[in-house]
Every structure is written in C-alpha cells, then in structure tokens.
Amino acid sequence: MLEVKDLRVNYKTQHGRPVTAVRGVSFTVPDHSFVGLVGESGCGKSTLGFAISRLLNVKRNEVSGYVQLNGKELLTMSDRELRKLRWSKIAIVLQGGMNAFNPVLKIKQQFMDVMRAHGKFRVQDMVERIGYLLEQVKLDREVMEAYPHELSGGMKQRVAIALSLVLEPELIILDEPTTALDVVVQRAIVDMLQDLQRRMKFSVLFISHDLGLVLEVAQRVMVMYAGDIIEDESADVLLKGGNHPYTKALLNCYGDPQSEEVRLVGIPGAPPDLSQPVVGCAFAPRCADAFAPCTLHQPPRVKTETGSICCHLYTEMKGGSKIGN
C-alpha cells in the first residue's frame, strides 16, 4: 500500500543552518495492516507523517526521497492530483485534531464540506453516511447537530476519526490521536480503532510516543530516534524486549504492575542536535553498550528474522546479514 524510500526532511532556519528532522527513512505499510511508529518527542515522527501526506510548507522545508501510495508517487504529484487522493485514498488525524473543528459550524456541516469538495452527493445520502460513521465510533447520530464546544475531548477525537473515514480511505495516518485524553478514554478509542480497522480493512500508520500503547494495537512497530528508524520489528518481538538498546531503554521506562516493587528507569542524556551532522550511531552517547565503531560509523541496517535493526552491537554479536547502509 505505502512504500517510502530514503525520505529526508530538512527544516530551514533563520540562521541558515538546516535541521535534518528525517534522515533517509525507508519502510513499507502493507494492505490492511496496523503499523506503529514510536519514539521520544522531537525524534521526527510527526514530521514523517506530514511529509508522507504532503502537509509540510514547501517554502520552509526541503523534502526529498520517494513516497508511493498504491503505485502513485506522492512527492512529485501536482496539487490538483493530490487533492483527489486526500480523504478518498489517504487521510490524517492530527495530534490536535479534536481542536481542529470550525467552532461556528455544526459537526454535520463539517462532514458535508468534505463530501461536497470530493463529489456530488445528495443531502439525504450525506446525512445517512454521517450518522453511520458516528455510530461506528460509538456516538449517537444526534451528535451531528452539535457544535464542537458541546462535545467532550474524547467525543471530538472520535468525531475526528469518523471524519477521516468519510470517503473510505485506504490509508489513515494517526498522529498521537490519544495524547490529550485520560487513560480510560484512551483505552476506549484504541479498542474502537482496532475494531474499525479489522472491519473496514484500511491500513493504519499509528504515530505515538507511548510504546506501551502502540504495542497493544499494532502488528508491527517501527522505533524512531533522531530522524531515523533504528528498529522495525513485529510487536510480539518487541513485547519480549526488542533488540536495539534504545528500544530496550524505552521498555525499561515502564514498570511491571505485577511485581512487588515497581521501578522506573529513565534514559540518561538527550537526543542529538539535528542541526549538526550526526557522526556514528546517534544513540551512542546515551547507550551503555556502545563501543568504538558506534562513535565513528553509522550502523548498517541489518535484517532479522522478523524485521530489521540499525546497530553495530547487534551486527557484531548476532551475526545478522547487512541489507543496506
């Protein structure tokens, strides 16, 4: 469904020194799959999602690489062609999506605006479609007559997800869709997303900083650090501890609720300054297992039985096969 190769994003700055937010990322999202993307704040997750969906301001950043959706190249596509694909083929739910509604229009009108912009629909058909989608996200049909300020945060986020489905897209990018919600509402929305994805057969790229949450819903998880994907594995492998030291460190930030003594271990240091060239492994200054090659050479991508990893330690100790630089 989605194929990304060597995607790079450089943000232009007032000082003339670009910030490389995404550094040569490559991955695929198969049909009818639920793929997670996790990492610390500032690692480039949202930028990657914006670059794929062509939502970045071309005057303030440079995007290069290859992004193909069902055989169609998105980065070189004209605005007119891209407009036809949005909502109908690819949709995105933003991190602040629940605050993105027009406050002076009813929910029904905001759905209708999208539908009218992408086709000719009878009013009766639009109302029926809106009611159906609201029911799919566990809301009453009457919600369509409400204004955004009349809904709770969880209800608005459900409406935002329903809106992304209005034209039955094949791929939905969810950028931190549960960040501003309490854990009870998060659980309800995650369960709802899983159910919708299974029944409607669309693909999902689920972006979050919460590795525990992503492991609950995704079939495959990509771990991002300093603008690059350093581990791409099945959720089952990561649940057992993962391979990359950064993945293990993220997992150690979660305490075992079943143990008698719960211990939370943070990750020392801070991510690198991406306005400066990254030499060697970007995680090396924070990694307890780093050795000489880590500070000198960028680790190659190594294939594992169920995914891939970028780590000198793994290459040396596991004897993996190199599949790229």
C-alpha positions as CSV (number, residue, x, y, z in Angstrom):
1,M,0.0,0.0,0.0
2,L,2.6,2.6,1.1
3,E,6.3,2.5,0.2
4,V,8.7,5.0,1.5
5,K,12.4,5.1,0.3
6,D,15.2,7.4,1.5
7,L,12.8,10.1,2.7
8,R,14.6,13.2,4.0
9,V,13.2,16.4,5.5
10,N,15.3,19.5,6.2
11,Y,13.7,22.4,8.0
12,K,15.1,25.8,7.0
13,T,16.0,28.1,9.9
14,Q,16.6,31.9,10.3
15,H,20.3,31.1,11.0
16,G,20.8,29.4,7.6
17,R,21.7,26.0,9.2
18,P,19.0,23.4,8.3
19,V,17.7,21.0,10.8
20,T,17.5,17.4,9.4
21,A,14.3,16.2,11.0
22,V,14.1,13.0,8.9
23,R,17.3,11.3,7.8
24,G,16.8,8.8,4.9
25,V,13.9,6.8,6.3
26,S,12.6,3.7,4.3
27,F,9.7,1.4,5.2
28,T,6.5,-0.1,3.9
29,V,2.9,-0.3,5.1
30,P,1.2,-3.4,3.6
31,D,-2.5,-3.6,2.8
32,H,-4.9,-4.0,5.7
33,S,-2.1,-3.6,8.3
34,F,-1.8,-1.7,11.6
35,V,1.8,-0.3,11.8
36,G,3.1,1.7,14.8
37,L,5.7,4.4,14.9
38,V,7.2,5.3,18.3
39,G,10.0,7.4,19.7
40,E,10.7,10.3,22.1
41,S,9.3,13.8,21.5
42,G,11.4,15.6,18.8
43,C,12.6,12.4,17.0
44,G,10.7,13.3,13.8
45,K,7.6,11.1,14.0
46,S,5.0,13.9,13.2
47,T,7.3,15.4,10.5
48,L,7.5,12.0,8.8
49,G,3.7,11.8,8.8
50,F,3.3,15.3,7.5
51,A,5.9,14.6,4.7
52,I,4.1,11.5,3.6
53,S,0.8,13.3,3.3
54,R,2.4,16.4,1.7
55,L,1.3,18.8,4.5
56,L,4.7,20.5,5.0
57,N,5.2,24.0,3.8
58,V,7.5,23.7,0.8
59,K,8.8,27.3,1.4
60,R,10.1,26.4,4.8
61,N,11.5,22.9,4.3
62,E,13.1,20.6,1.8
63,V,11.6,17.1,1.2
64,S,13.3,14.5,-0.9
65,G,13.0,10.8,-1.5
66,Y,10.3,8.5,-2.7
67,V,6.7,8.1,-1.3
68,Q,4.4,5.8,-3.3
69,L,0.8,5.1,-2.4
70,N,-0.6,2.1,-4.4
71,G,1.9,2.8,-7.2
72,K,1.4,6.6,-7.3
73,E,4.3,8.9,-6.4
74,L,3.1,11.5,-4.0
75,L,6.1,13.8,-3.7
76,T,6.0,14.8,-7.4
77,M,2.3,14.8,-7.8
78,S,0.6,18.1,-8.7
79,D,-1.6,19.8,-6.1
80,R,-4.7,19.0,-8.2
81,E,-3.9,15.3,-8.4
82,L,-3.1,15.2,-4.7
83,R,-6.4,16.9,-3.8
84,K,-8.2,14.0,-5.4
85,L,-6.3,11.4,-3.3
86,R,-6.8,13.1,0.0
87,W,-9.7,11.8,2.1
88,S,-10.5,9.2,-0.6
89,K,-7.1,7.4,-0.6
90,I,-5.2,8.9,2.3
91,A,-6.4,10.7,5.4
92,I,-4.7,12.0,8.6
93,V,-5.9,12.6,12.1
94,L,-3.7,15.3,13.7
95,Q,-2.3,15.4,17.2
96,G,-4.6,18.4,18.0
97,G,-7.3,17.1,15.7
98,M,-10.0,17.4,18.4
99,N,-9.4,21.2,18.4
100,A,-9.3,21.5,14.6
101,F,-13.0,21.8,14.0
102,N,-14.6,25.1,12.9
103,P,-16.2,26.3,16.2
104,V,-19.1,28.1,14.4
105,L,-20.2,25.1,12.3
106,K,-22.2,22.1,13.4
107,I,-20.5,18.7,13.0
108,K,-22.8,17.8,10.2
109,Q,-21.7,20.8,8.1
110,Q,-18.1,20.0,8.5
111,F,-18.6,16.5,7.2
112,M,-20.7,17.8,4.3
113,D,-18.0,20.3,3.3
114,V,-15.5,17.4,2.8
115,M,-18.0,15.3,0.9
116,R,-19.1,18.2,-1.4
117,A,-15.5,19.0,-2.2
118,H,-14.8,15.5,-3.4
119,G,-18.0,14.5,-5.2
120,K,-21.7,15.0,-5.8
121,F,-23.8,13.7,-3.0
122,R,-27.5,14.1,-2.2
123,V,-28.2,15.7,1.2
124,Q,-30.1,12.6,2.3
125,D,-27.2,10.3,1.4
126,M,-24.7,12.6,3.2
127,V,-26.8,12.7,6.4
128,E,-27.1,8.9,6.3
129,R,-23.3,8.5,5.8
130,I,-22.5,10.9,8.7
131,G,-24.9,9.1,11.0
132,Y,-23.5,5.7,10.1
133,L,-19.9,6.8,10.8
134,L,-20.8,8.4,14.1
135,E,-22.4,5.1,15.1
136,Q,-19.2,3.3,14.1
137,V,-17.2,5.4,16.5
138,K,-19.7,4.7,19.3
139,L,-21.5,8.1,19.2
140,D,-25.2,8.9,18.7
141,R,-26.4,10.2,15.4
142,E,-27.6,13.3,17.2
143,V,-24.0,14.4,17.6
144,M,-24.0,15.7,14.0
145,E,-26.3,18.5,15.1
146,A,-23.9,19.6,17.9
147,Y,-21.3,22.3,17.8
148,P,-17.7,21.3,18.6
149,H,-17.7,23.1,22.0
150,E,-20.7,21.0,23.1
151,L,-18.6,17.8,22.9
152,S,-16.0,16.4,25.3
153,G,-12.4,15.9,24.2
154,G,-13.0,12.2,23.7
155,M,-16.1,12.8,21.7
156,K,-14.3,15.3,19.5
157,Q,-11.5,12.9,18.9
158,R,-14.0,10.1,17.9
159,V,-15.6,12.6,15.5
160,A,-12.2,13.4,14.0
161,I,-11.6,9.7,13.4
162,A,-15.1,9.4,11.8
163,L,-14.4,12.4,9.6
164,S,-11.2,10.7,8.4
165,L,-13.3,7.7,7.2
166,V,-15.9,9.7,5.4
167,L,-14.6,8.8,1.9
168,E,-13.3,5.3,2.8
169,P,-9.6,6.0,2.5
170,E,-7.2,3.1,2.1
171,L,-4.6,4.6,4.5
172,I,-5.1,6.6,7.7
173,I,-2.2,8.3,9.5
174,L,-3.0,8.8,13.2
175,D,-0.7,11.3,14.8
176,E,-0.9,11.0,18.5
177,P,-4.7,10.6,18.5
178,T,-5.0,9.9,22.2
179,T,-2.3,12.2,23.7
180,A,-4.6,14.7,25.4
181,L,-7.1,12.1,26.7
182,D,-7.2,10.3,30.0
183,V,-6.3,6.6,30.2
184,V,-9.9,5.4,30.3
185,V,-10.9,7.3,27.1
186,Q,-7.5,6.2,25.5
187,R,-8.4,2.6,26.1
188,A,-11.9,3.0,24.5
189,I,-10.5,4.8,21.4
190,V,-7.8,2.3,20.9
191,D,-10.3,-0.6,21.1
192,M,-12.5,1.3,18.7
193,L,-9.7,1.8,16.2
194,Q,-8.7,-1.9,16.2
195,D,-12.3,-2.9,15.6
196,L,-12.8,-0.3,12.8
197,Q,-9.5,-1.4,11.1
198,R,-10.5,-5.0,11.2
199,R,-14.0,-4.4,9.8
200,M,-13.3,-1.7,7.2
201,K,-9.9,-3.1,6.1
202,F,-8.0,0.1,5.8
203,S,-4.3,0.4,6.7
204,V,-3.0,2.5,9.7
205,L,0.2,4.3,10.5
206,F,-0.2,5.0,14.2
207,I,2.2,7.6,15.5
208,S,2.8,7.9,19.2
209,H,5.4,8.4,21.9
210,D,3.7,5.8,24.1
211,L,5.4,2.4,23.2
212,G,3.1,0.5,25.6
213,L,0.0,1.8,23.8
214,V,1.4,1.1,20.4
215,L,2.3,-2.5,21.3
216,E,-1.3,-3.1,22.3
217,V,-2.7,-2.2,18.9
218,A,0.0,-2.6,16.2
219,Q,1.0,-5.7,14.4
220,R,4.4,-4.2,13.6
221,V,6.3,-1.4,15.3
222,M,9.0,1.0,14.0
223,V,11.1,2.7,16.6
224,M,12.4,6.1,15.5
225,Y,15.3,8.0,17.0
226,A,17.0,11.2,15.8
227,G,15.2,11.3,12.5
228,D,15.8,7.6,11.6
229,I,14.1,4.3,12.1
230,I,16.5,2.2,14.1
231,E,14.4,-0.9,14.7
232,D,11.5,-2.3,12.7
233,E,10.0,-5.4,14.3
234,S,6.9,-7.3,14.9
235,A,5.0,-6.3,18.1
236,D,5.5,-9.8,19.5
237,V,9.3,-9.5,19.3
238,L,9.3,-6.0,21.0
239,L,7.0,-7.3,23.7
240,K,9.7,-9.8,24.6
241,G,12.3,-6.9,24.9
242,G,13.3,-6.0,21.4
243,N,16.9,-5.9,20.2
244,H,18.1,-2.3,19.9
245,P,19.5,-0.7,23.1
246,Y,17.2,2.3,22.6
247,T,14.1,0.0,22.3
248,K,15.1,-1.8,25.5
249,A,15.6,1.5,27.2
250,L,12.1,2.6,26.2
251,L,10.6,-0.6,27.5
252,N,12.5,-0.1,30.8
253,C,10.6,3.1,31.3
254,Y,7.5,1.0,32.0
255,G,7.2,-0.6,35.4
256,D,5.8,-4.1,35.8
257,P,2.5,-3.6,37.6
258,Q,2.5,-7.3,38.8
259,S,5.9,-7.0,40.6
260,E,6.1,-6.3,44.3
261,E,8.4,-3.4,43.7
262,V,7.8,-1.2,40.7
263,R,10.9,0.5,39.3
264,L,11.0,3.1,36.5
265,V,14.3,3.6,34.7
266,G,14.8,6.7,32.6
267,I,17.1,7.2,29.7
268,P,20.1,9.4,30.5
269,G,21.2,12.3,28.3
270,A,19.2,13.9,25.5
271,P,18.8,13.3,21.7
272,P,21.4,14.9,19.4
273,D,21.1,18.3,17.9
274,L,19.9,17.6,14.4
275,S,21.2,20.9,13.1
276,Q,24.7,19.3,13.4
277,P,25.9,16.4,11.3
278,V,25.4,13.1,13.2
279,V,28.6,11.0,13.3
280,G,28.3,7.4,14.0
281,C,25.3,6.0,15.8
282,A,23.0,8.8,17.0
283,F,22.2,6.9,20.2
284,A,25.8,6.1,21.1
285,P,26.3,9.0,23.6
286,R,23.4,7.6,25.7
287,C,24.0,3.9,25.1
288,A,25.6,1.8,27.9
289,D,26.6,-0.8,25.4
290,A,28.4,1.5,22.9
291,F,31.9,0.6,21.7
292,A,34.4,2.1,19.3
293,P,32.6,1.7,16.0
294,C,29.4,3.2,17.4
295,T,31.1,6.7,17.7
296,L,32.8,6.5,14.3
297,H,30.5,4.8,11.7
298,Q,26.8,4.9,11.1
299,P,25.4,1.4,11.7
300,P,24.2,-0.5,8.7
301,R,20.6,-1.8,8.5
302,V,20.6,-5.5,9.4
303,K,17.9,-8.0,8.6
304,T,16.5,-10.0,11.5
305,E,14.1,-13.0,11.3
306,T,11.0,-10.7,11.5
307,G,12.3,-7.2,10.8
308,S,15.4,-5.1,10.7
309,I,17.7,-3.1,13.1
310,C,20.4,-0.5,12.8
311,C,23.0,-1.3,15.5
312,H,26.7,-2.2,15.4
313,L,26.3,-4.2,18.6
314,Y,23.7,-6.4,17.0
315,T,25.8,-6.9,13.9
316,E,28.8,-7.9,16.0
317,M,27.0,-10.2,18.5
318,K,24.2,-11.7,16.4
319,G,25.8,-12.1,13.1
320,G,23.0,-10.6,11.1
321,S,23.0,-10.0,7.4
322,K,23.6,-6.5,6.1
323,I,20.8,-5.2,3.8
324,G,21.7,-1.5,3.3
325,N,23.6,1.5,4.6
